[in-house]
Amino acid sequence: MAVARSMRRTSPITLVLATLLALGFVCFLLSPSTPASAAATSQSRQQDAAEHPLSPPTKPFLKSQPIRSDGYKAAPPVVHYDLNNLTSTSTAAANGERVLILTPLARFYQEYWDNLEKLDYPHELISLGFIAPKTKDGNSAISALEKAISKTQSGPIDNRFASISILRQDFEPPLPSQDEKERHKMSAQKERRESMSRARNSLLFTTLGPSTSWVLWLDADIVETPTSLIQDLTRHNQPVIVPNCFQRYYNSEARKWDIRPYDYNSWIDSNTAQELAATMGPDEILLEGYADMPTYRSLMAYLPDWKALDPSRMVELDGVGGTALMVKADVHRDGAMFPAFPFYHLVETEGFAKMCQRLGYSLFGLPDYFVCLTSLLIHPSSKEPQLTLLATGLSL
């Protein structure tokens, strides 16, 4: 008598295979699918990666070095770079022009990093470079920075930056304290700004790659900019251009939040300043913003037209500050750096401006376009309001 099919003994192997197939099907259904756009971005970044580990830090290095038959890694190939094909234009994003954002880092502000992440210029075209002093504050800043980097670079692909470099200064900073009052004492300016020049130059010369079209110098305490900052500055297609930097603070007399000019290093020169420089010794420098040294220059900090703000209005400058300074990479390649010595009685960013002029470049400022420094004065009984920065002005 034949045995019914349902009564036959099922093989254990069949049961195991059926269970594995069922589990695999369930996992497939529950696992999140990778969006086509994310996959395309990832593939694009792989193809755009640097060719070998000795490539300048403009692009990410994702490719492994081949292993020779004797077990050693093959030598990196010779790579040719044609800088004639490199552009820096008014349509930077559309042309895929790479931007290098450089920041001297004495302290880390999370708001700075948050603002950096919000920039809507394609992040795969942005490389970052930092340099920090070998101090306790510098160690703390680097530690916090690395945590922020780890979170961003392991997050969504579109938010990741192309490459990030961190340098440590190989010299001691002249001032042990980064307190704002100590940093801005007139007696400390020459030594402090010469040290800053050395840090900026170390950072620039180490990170500027052959694919870099623009260099944006952005101070570590700039916490508010329009998200379109890079596009807004490159749109003018000028060799050197700088926005106006203001600071939020709590006005204890008016009992409200207020704003005030901060960066006095962007200016139009005056006859008084030139005559004063003519009387100085070779190692003396002109300083701006100090009552003991009146120069009567026209400061861009005081040039906004508050009645009719126009963020695209430009003025030609003779000095620039470095809080948010956009420079065509070719200007730096031509030799414009930050003099760590009196150069026409100017140092650091102001000396850089003079060097640009000597190289034949013009400098421009945007008096009605604002970036904002971190708020350092917090009233104990007041809660800081939501900070909002408009391209046409600051809003409290």
VOVEX-402336 format. One record per residue (C-alpha): residue number from 1; x, y, z; residue in three letters. Coordinates in nm, 3 decimals, decimal comma. Layout:
% residues N
k	east	north	up	r
NUM	X	Y	Z	ALA
...
% end
This chain:
% residues 396
k	east	north	up	r
1	0,000	0,000	0,000	MET
2	0,147	0,335	-0,102	ALA
3	0,231	0,585	0,173	VAL
4	0,061	0,928	0,142	ALA
5	0,298	1,208	0,030	ARG
6	0,222	1,414	0,345	SER
7	0,323	1,127	0,562	MET
8	0,670	1,090	0,415	ARG
9	0,956	1,197	0,643	ARG
10	1,102	1,534	0,553	THR
11	1,482	1,550	0,527	SER
12	1,655	1,766	0,804	PRO
13	1,867	1,933	0,535	ILE
14	1,554	2,047	0,356	THR
15	1,423	2,202	0,680	LEU
16	1,751	2,388	0,740	VAL
17	1,760	2,523	0,385	LEU
18	1,397	2,633	0,404	ALA
19	1,463	2,814	0,734	THR
20	1,767	2,997	0,593	LEU
21	1,573	3,104	0,284	LEU
22	1,288	3,232	0,498	ALA
23	1,525	3,430	0,722	LEU
24	1,702	3,576	0,420	GLY
25	1,371	3,686	0,269	PHE
26	1,265	3,853	0,596	VAL
27	1,600	4,035	0,625	CYS
28	1,566	4,156	0,265	PHE
29	1,223	4,298	0,337	LEU
30	1,330	4,470	0,661	LEU
31	1,667	4,607	0,548	SER
32	1,664	4,975	0,430	PRO
33	1,727	5,013	0,061	SER
34	2,008	5,242	-0,059	THR
35	1,866	5,534	-0,255	PRO
36	1,983	5,551	-0,615	ALA
37	2,111	5,905	-0,561	SER
38	2,323	5,799	-0,261	ALA
39	2,468	5,507	-0,458	ALA
40	2,546	5,740	-0,748	ALA
41	2,714	5,991	-0,515	THR
42	2,922	5,716	-0,355	SER
43	3,031	5,588	-0,697	GLN
44	3,112	5,942	-0,809	SER
45	3,329	5,999	-0,501	ARG
46	3,513	5,670	-0,559	GLN
47	3,593	5,771	-0,917	GLN
48	3,701	6,119	-0,802	ASP
49	3,940	5,987	-0,537	ALA
50	4,310	6,071	-0,529	ALA
51	4,534	5,836	-0,725	GLU
52	4,789	5,764	-0,454	HIS
53	4,863	5,848	-0,088	PRO
54	5,114	6,119	-0,180	LEU
55	4,845	6,324	-0,353	SER
56	4,797	6,666	-0,194	PRO
57	4,499	6,664	0,044	PRO
58	4,247	6,806	-0,201	THR
59	4,068	6,480	-0,274	LYS
60	3,996	6,176	-0,055	PRO
61	4,235	5,882	-0,088	PHE
62	4,024	5,567	-0,115	LEU
63	4,233	5,341	-0,337	LYS
64	4,474	5,083	-0,197	SER
65	4,829	5,052	-0,324	GLN
66	4,899	4,735	-0,525	PRO
67	5,129	4,475	-0,370	ILE
68	5,433	4,366	-0,567	ARG
69	5,533	4,003	-0,608	SER
70	5,801	4,045	-0,337	ASP
71	5,540	4,155	-0,082	GLY
72	5,619	4,530	-0,086	TYR
73	5,376	4,800	-0,193	LYS
74	5,436	4,939	-0,538	ALA
75	5,582	5,288	-0,559	ALA
76	5,326	5,561	-0,626	PRO
77	5,310	5,661	-0,991	PRO
78	5,428	5,989	-1,133	VAL
79	5,125	6,216	-1,165	VAL
80	5,094	6,515	-1,398	HIS
81	4,879	6,814	-1,303	TYR
82	4,781	7,069	-1,568	ASP
83	4,699	7,388	-1,378	LEU
84	4,598	7,554	-1,707	ASN
85	4,273	7,357	-1,690	ASN
86	4,196	7,478	-1,337	LEU
87	3,928	7,745	-1,318	THR
88	3,805	7,990	-1,053	SER
89	3,492	8,151	-1,187	THR
90	3,169	8,321	-1,084	SER
91	2,986	7,989	-1,130	THR
92	3,207	7,784	-0,902	ALA
93	2,957	7,514	-0,805	ALA
94	2,835	7,457	-1,162	ALA
95	3,196	7,420	-1,279	ASN
96	3,284	7,177	-0,999	GLY
97	3,551	7,408	-0,855	GLU
98	3,708	7,281	-0,534	ARG
99	3,717	7,498	-0,223	VAL
100	3,968	7,461	0,058	LEU
101	3,842	7,596	0,391	ILE
102	4,129	7,672	0,629	LEU
103	4,086	7,744	1,001	THR
104	4,349	7,822	1,267	PRO
105	4,198	7,649	1,570	LEU
106	4,269	7,767	1,924	ALA
107	3,925	7,672	2,061	ARG
108	3,650	7,452	1,922	PHE
109	3,295	7,585	1,902	TYR
110	3,026	7,333	1,811	GLN
111	2,829	7,619	1,653	GLU
112	3,119	7,675	1,412	TYR
113	3,104	7,312	1,299	TRP
114	2,724	7,315	1,276	ASP
115	2,745	7,624	1,055	ASN
116	3,010	7,454	0,840	LEU
117	2,785	7,152	0,788	GLU
118	2,498	7,378	0,677	LYS
119	2,695	7,528	0,388	LEU
120	2,506	7,424	0,076	ASP
121	2,804	7,427	-0,159	TYR
122	2,853	7,059	-0,264	PRO
123	3,046	6,903	0,021	HIS
124	3,232	6,664	-0,211	GLU
125	3,401	6,979	-0,349	LEU
126	3,503	7,109	-0,004	ILE
127	3,826	7,013	0,173	SER
128	3,900	7,128	0,527	LEU
129	4,229	7,212	0,696	GLY
130	4,296	7,295	1,061	PHE
131	4,602	7,390	1,263	ILE
132	4,610	7,405	1,643	ALA
133	4,876	7,504	1,896	PRO
134	5,041	7,245	2,119	LYS
135	4,874	7,373	2,435	THR
136	4,611	7,244	2,675	LYS
137	4,342	7,444	2,494	ASP
138	4,477	7,321	2,161	GLY
139	4,458	6,958	2,276	ASN
140	4,100	7,010	2,393	SER
141	4,005	7,176	2,062	ALA
142	4,152	6,891	1,858	ILE
143	3,975	6,630	2,070	SER
144	3,637	6,800	2,020	ALA
145	3,709	6,854	1,650	LEU
146	3,790	6,487	1,594	GLU
147	3,459	6,384	1,753	LYS
148	3,269	6,621	1,525	ALA
149	3,462	6,497	1,221	ILE
150	3,395	6,133	1,307	SER
151	3,021	6,198	1,331	LYS
152	3,002	6,392	1,004	THR
153	3,229	6,170	0,797	GLN
154	3,040	5,856	0,900	SER
155	2,700	6,016	0,837	GLY
156	2,504	6,071	0,513	PRO
157	2,731	6,078	0,209	ILE
158	2,612	6,419	0,088	ASP
159	2,718	6,574	0,421	ASN
160	3,072	6,435	0,413	ARG
161	3,360	6,660	0,313	PHE
162	3,609	6,551	0,045	ALA
163	3,909	6,547	0,280	SER
164	4,014	6,684	0,617	ILE
165	4,367	6,764	0,739	SER
166	4,469	6,846	1,097	ILE
167	4,808	7,003	1,174	LEU
168	4,976	7,085	1,503	ARG
169	5,200	7,391	1,530	GLN
170	5,569	7,312	1,564	ASP
171	5,627	7,628	1,769	PHE
172	5,492	7,763	2,095	GLU
173	5,225	8,036	2,080	PRO
174	5,341	8,372	2,220	PRO
175	5,038	8,413	2,449	LEU
176	4,950	8,149	2,709	PRO
177	4,590	8,272	2,727	SER
178	4,327	8,299	2,452	GLN
179	4,117	8,539	2,659	ASP
180	3,973	8,807	2,430	GLU
181	4,107	9,099	2,639	LYS
182	4,457	8,950	2,649	GLU
183	4,458	8,874	2,276	ARG
184	4,360	9,228	2,180	HIS
185	4,604	9,421	2,399	LYS
186	4,806	9,654	2,178	MET
187	5,133	9,543	2,336	SER
188	5,067	9,182	2,233	ALA
189	4,971	9,247	1,873	GLN
190	5,303	9,228	1,691	LYS
191	5,415	8,902	1,849	GLU
192	5,067	8,748	1,837	ARG
193	5,000	8,833	1,475	ARG
194	5,345	8,724	1,360	GLU
195	5,276	8,388	1,527	SER
196	4,937	8,373	1,356	MET
197	5,109	8,436	1,022	SER
198	5,339	8,139	1,075	ARG
199	5,041	7,918	1,159	ALA
200	4,845	8,035	0,853	ARG
201	5,143	7,979	0,623	ASN
202	5,210	7,631	0,760	SER
203	4,846	7,540	0,706	LEU
204	4,831	7,690	0,357	LEU
205	5,155	7,542	0,223	PHE
206	5,070	7,195	0,356	THR
207	4,711	7,168	0,231	THR
208	4,692	7,366	-0,094	LEU
209	4,648	7,102	-0,365	GLY
210	4,670	7,120	-0,745	PRO
211	4,291	7,079	-0,773	SER
212	4,208	7,371	-0,539	THR
213	4,037	7,667	-0,708	SER
214	3,942	7,877	-0,404	TRP
215	4,069	7,914	-0,047	VAL
216	3,826	8,031	0,221	LEU
217	3,991	8,143	0,544	TRP
218	3,731	8,102	0,818	LEU
219	3,802	8,177	1,184	ASP
220	3,703	7,915	1,440	ALA
221	3,464	8,151	1,619	ASP
222	3,254	8,239	1,313	ILE
223	2,924	8,072	1,398	VAL
224	2,679	8,247	1,166	GLU
225	2,699	8,282	0,790	THR
226	2,444	8,247	0,513	PRO
227	2,439	7,884	0,394	THR
228	2,526	8,018	0,049	SER
229	2,846	8,187	0,176	LEU
230	3,079	8,018	-0,076	ILE
231	2,854	8,083	-0,374	GLN
232	2,793	8,442	-0,262	ASP
233	3,163	8,523	-0,236	LEU
234	3,280	8,338	-0,548	THR
235	2,997	8,492	-0,753	ARG
236	3,189	8,821	-0,760	HIS
237	3,485	8,644	-0,926	ASN
238	3,741	8,864	-0,749	GLN
239	4,093	8,754	-0,652	PRO
240	4,039	8,854	-0,287	VAL
241	3,706	8,937	-0,126	ILE
242	3,591	8,968	0,236	VAL
243	3,248	9,011	0,402	PRO
244	3,180	9,230	0,705	ASN
245	3,226	9,061	1,043	CYS
246	3,006	9,160	1,339	PHE
247	2,969	9,021	1,690	GLN
248	2,655	8,957	1,894	ARG
249	2,665	9,063	2,257	TYR
250	2,428	9,140	2,542	TYR
251	2,394	9,516	2,580	ASN
252	2,357	9,555	2,957	SER
253	2,266	9,925	2,929	GLU
254	1,983	9,866	2,680	ALA
255	1,906	9,527	2,838	ARG
256	1,879	9,354	2,506	LYS
257	2,085	9,163	2,254	TRP
258	2,275	9,381	2,015	ASP
259	2,544	9,369	1,748	ILE
260	2,870	9,556	1,710	ARG
261	3,151	9,578	1,452	PRO
262	3,434	9,336	1,519	TYR
263	3,691	9,307	1,240	ASP
264	3,876	9,637	1,192	TYR
265	4,143	9,491	0,961	ASN
266	3,940	9,554	0,643	SER
267	4,008	9,916	0,551	TRP
268	4,077	10,179	0,288	ILE
269	4,412	10,346	0,347	ASP
270	4,458	10,709	0,447	SER
271	4,728	10,972	0,399	ASN
272	4,765	10,987	0,779	THR
273	4,848	10,615	0,798	ALA
274	5,099	10,641	0,513	GLN
275	5,269	10,942	0,674	GLU
276	5,282	10,758	1,007	LEU
277	5,440	10,454	0,840	ALA
278	5,705	10,678	0,683	ALA
279	5,829	10,774	1,032	THR
280	5,851	10,415	1,161	MET
281	6,154	10,197	1,205	GLY
282	6,194	9,881	0,992	PRO
283	6,055	9,651	1,262	ASP
284	5,757	9,863	1,362	GLU
285	5,403	9,788	1,244	ILE
286	5,083	9,987	1,201	LEU
287	4,786	9,864	1,402	LEU
288	4,422	9,938	1,342	GLU
289	4,151	10,005	1,600	GLY
290	4,368	10,150	1,878	TYR
291	4,331	10,503	2,017	ALA
292	4,707	10,525	2,074	ASP
293	4,767	10,489	1,699	MET
294	4,506	10,692	1,508	PRO
295	4,532	10,615	1,136	THR
296	4,204	10,771	1,017	TYR
297	4,157	10,491	0,765	ARG
298	3,805	10,419	0,639	SER
299	3,703	10,098	0,816	LEU
300	3,464	9,868	0,631	MET
301	3,309	9,782	0,970	ALA
302	3,152	10,130	0,965	TYR
303	3,050	10,136	0,597	LEU
304	2,719	9,939	0,594	PRO
305	2,432	10,134	0,445	ASP
306	2,174	10,044	0,710	TRP
307	1,896	10,233	0,530	LYS
308	1,935	10,039	0,204	ALA
309	2,143	9,727	0,258	LEU
310	2,275	9,574	-0,061	ASP
311	2,474	9,253	0,002	PRO
312	2,628	9,266	-0,346	SER
313	2,772	9,618	-0,304	ARG
314	3,151	9,612	-0,326	MET
315	3,420	9,856	-0,215	VAL
316	3,786	9,834	-0,303	GLU
317	4,010	9,783	0,000	LEU
318	4,376	9,819	0,094	ASP
319	4,366	9,591	0,400	GLY
320	4,166	9,277	0,474	VAL
321	4,080	9,078	0,784	GLY
322	4,088	8,700	0,802	GLY
323	3,762	8,616	0,979	THR
324	3,602	8,508	0,650	ALA
325	3,839	8,574	0,363	LEU
326	3,789	8,424	0,014	MET
327	4,100	8,403	-0,204	VAL
328	4,151	8,259	-0,549	LYS
329	4,401	7,976	-0,509	ALA
330	4,613	8,121	-0,790	ASP
331	4,674	8,430	-0,576	VAL
332	4,839	8,210	-0,313	HIS
333	5,021	8,010	-0,583	ARG
334	5,166	8,336	-0,716	ASP
335	5,330	8,390	-0,378	GLY
336	5,083	8,586	-0,169	ALA
337	5,125	8,462	0,187	MET
338	5,096	8,604	0,538	PHE
339	5,417	8,784	0,628	PRO
340	5,543	8,693	0,974	ALA
341	5,760	9,006	0,963	PHE
342	5,687	9,374	0,903	PRO
343	5,604	9,407	0,533	PHE
344	5,554	9,775	0,454	TYR
345	5,487	9,801	0,830	HIS
346	5,205	9,546	0,808	LEU
347	5,180	9,181	0,917	VAL
348	4,944	8,885	0,886	GLU
349	4,623	8,951	0,686	THR
350	4,699	9,321	0,636	GLU
351	5,048	9,230	0,519	GLY
352	4,888	8,968	0,291	PHE
353	4,672	9,243	0,140	ALA
354	4,976	9,457	0,068	LYS
355	5,153	9,158	-0,086	MET
356	4,852	9,095	-0,313	CYS
357	4,862	9,455	-0,430	GLN
358	5,235	9,430	-0,502	ARG
359	5,155	9,122	-0,715	LEU
360	4,899	9,325	-0,911	GLY
361	4,579	9,195	-0,751	TYR
362	4,290	9,407	-0,627	SER
363	4,104	9,348	-0,301	LEU
364	3,736	9,398	-0,237	PHE
365	3,498	9,404	0,057	GLY
366	3,123	9,359	0,097	LEU
367	3,018	9,613	0,363	PRO
368	2,649	9,505	0,355	ASP
369	2,713	9,129	0,363	TYR
370	2,761	8,996	0,716	PHE
371	2,908	8,703	0,901	VAL
372	2,880	8,680	1,277	CYS
373	3,128	8,599	1,550	LEU
374	3,038	8,387	1,851	THR
375	2,863	8,568	2,137	SER
376	3,112	8,602	2,419	LEU
377	2,912	8,817	2,661	LEU
378	2,616	8,624	2,801	ILE
379	2,390	8,801	3,049	HIS
380	2,322	8,559	3,338	PRO
381	1,952	8,641	3,355	SER
382	1,897	8,631	2,981	SER
383	1,848	8,339	2,748	LYS
384	2,027	8,372	2,418	GLU
385	1,771	8,408	2,139	PRO
386	1,765	8,206	1,821	GLN
387	2,042	8,355	1,609	LEU
388	1,935	8,446	1,260	THR
389	2,164	8,595	0,998	LEU
390	2,018	8,737	0,679	LEU
391	2,221	8,798	0,366	ALA
392	2,089	9,154	0,374	THR
393	2,162	9,222	0,739	GLY
394	2,169	9,096	1,093	LEU
395	1,843	9,021	1,267	SER
396	1,814	9,002	1,647	LEU
% end
